[in-house]
């Protein structure tokens, strides 16, 4: 028996001559691959290559809940040139090629996340066994950082599972559960955690498996025209989604194709070269900045105090928002949840909402029937408020009516304990107004979710001046447990997300009234990088909601928020948006996605619009985006957000600001604040004072400052 220790990698050779290579990065909860490991891993491989007695090798993790979560992204920020980044990829390729060439059977034993470089290492092994644990996930998510897999992933995965399935994984960055990974052929076996190492050891003692035939069938089936067709179709589908804004997607297609057409060595060389180029792009730098920001935010409480203990959650209101909040509280955060509504129908709606979401997961075999039932047992409801008396946090999701919310506060304070938190899910009413007259104002806080709650990743936490630090940190922790990214924002009308969204939407409406078509406006902002256009978004949110919020923002924040006169006209024609089947678009509920909607030409006559297109898509996008950028800077200046980082995350996760631009503040840095001020001034001359640049931007432009020095 011999043991060699090289910090993160420990080699142990058992009496039966099976070698065990344990990966355990010291001082870190997650294993990540780092460039500094190259020398240590090379020494371990020297040992393995020179030992003729070894019968097999198992590579496993020393961490209790993860295999390898990818490469350490921080090392990429240290690269000053594309060549330096390409060298990091080439080093990884070399090490993994040595693993692949070992003369005995190499098995990866996977428990927990196996992502990016972790999966590339596993693909270099001859076999892979993973546990059936729900958190065991396999994927190549590099595209989400504006990159491609740089250590052989673009070459080995298509040869293992075929081109279509491999492209689907690499282009989307999707993560597979173990059972799905086995079905696709990414892994060879899916087993309980208790027997993982036993199964891996038994497999390692068998002969090495033959190479998969996927690459051969690719080369031999059909002809070059047929093979090109596969990539042409994938390219069209990808470009329809990315609209040319994500260079990694085109690079992935090119690298995979080159490796299959010209051989794996040519593919690896192209992979390393393209990886290096992508590391240096503004898109990847922006996407990596989001990764770093969200990672840092997971360690923050939002306040100096430690979070309080939560045992039970109460939800007031069983409508769409209340049902969604109840669902994430029970299914994600794992708390017992009690819903209170004025009617039995409201309670049934909340229960049905959660059941339907859980049942979808059951049908996809993501959870068992027993798990579904156990979760539903934690969710209950009643029409009597007293049933919430033992709740530690009560989240209110009733109508946007101040007097109604005051009644809710009074009622809850009369029955809950002195430490119980009252969190209001208002989207427009200032929290200090809701807290007026409260007996325990320190326990009142805003918790603004976005619809649909189970999908939208952001939560705005809104303390008023009297909210305690403990209340803030407790709800920040709760939001994170619900699977959300929380940002703490100021208690002013619209908070942050709706405040920067309103001027953007208003400007889109003005462009429409000036004679540009509905489709042209939406396409312009889709090309800019938003997930949906502003006109579609207004239909999705609800024209009636927009009509209700607009006067509040105007009253609180001034005439620059005054909305064009379109809401009343559309509402008088029963146009509330998607929920009523018509708004700016007509909706066919029998069809999915864009096929189920078409711009309604009647809107033009209703609003007395004479179509006379004069603006390019670029001009429209710039005009709408400038309003959002200016308001974001104003929010930061007034303390509406705590930092540019929070503002960027809020805009990306809350309204889909283009991630590849890094958020409003990184985008302004990239364009240059001086240039932004110049554009605002030229738009002010052309369209009016609502474009006047805020003081913060004018000062920064004069002094040559950036939001991220």
URZIBEL-V50137 format. One record per helix or strand of 2 or more residues. SS is the DSSP state (2 for helix, 1 for strand). FROM is the first residue (numbers start at 0). LEN is the number of residues. If there is no record, write none. Layout:
# URZIBEL-V50137
ss=(SS & SS)
from=(FROM & FROM)
len=(LEN & LEN)
This chain:
# URZIBEL-V50137
ss=(1 & 1 & 1 & 2 & 1 & 1 & 2 & 2 & 1 & 1 & 2 & 1 & 1 & 2 & 2 & 2 & 1 & 2 & 1 & 2 & 2 & 2 & 2 & 2 & 2 & 1 & 2 & 1 & 2 & 2 & 1 & 2 & 1 & 2 & 1 & 2 & 2 & 1 & 1 & 2 & 1 & 2 & 2 & 2 & 2 & 2 & 2 & 2 & 1 & 2 & 1 & 2 & 2 & 2 & 2 & 2 & 2 & 2 & 2)
from=(1 & 8 & 17 & 34 & 55 & 65 & 73 & 81 & 104 & 112 & 116 & 126 & 136 & 140 & 152 & 162 & 174 & 177 & 188 & 192 & 213 & 223 & 246 & 263 & 281 & 311 & 319 & 335 & 343 & 368 & 378 & 384 & 392 & 401 & 420 & 430 & 440 & 443 & 457 & 468 & 484 & 496 & 517 & 533 & 542 & 558 & 566 & 577 & 584 & 592 & 596 & 601 & 616 & 643 & 658 & 663 & 672 & 688 & 694)
len=(5 & 5 & 6 & 16 & 6 & 3 & 4 & 19 & 6 & 3 & 8 & 5 & 3 & 5 & 9 & 10 & 3 & 7 & 3 & 12 & 7 & 19 & 16 & 16 & 16 & 5 & 13 & 5 & 20 & 9 & 4 & 4 & 4 & 14 & 4 & 4 & 3 & 6 & 6 & 13 & 5 & 17 & 11 & 8 & 15 & 3 & 6 & 3 & 3 & 4 & 3 & 5 & 22 & 12 & 3 & 8 & 15 & 3 & 9)
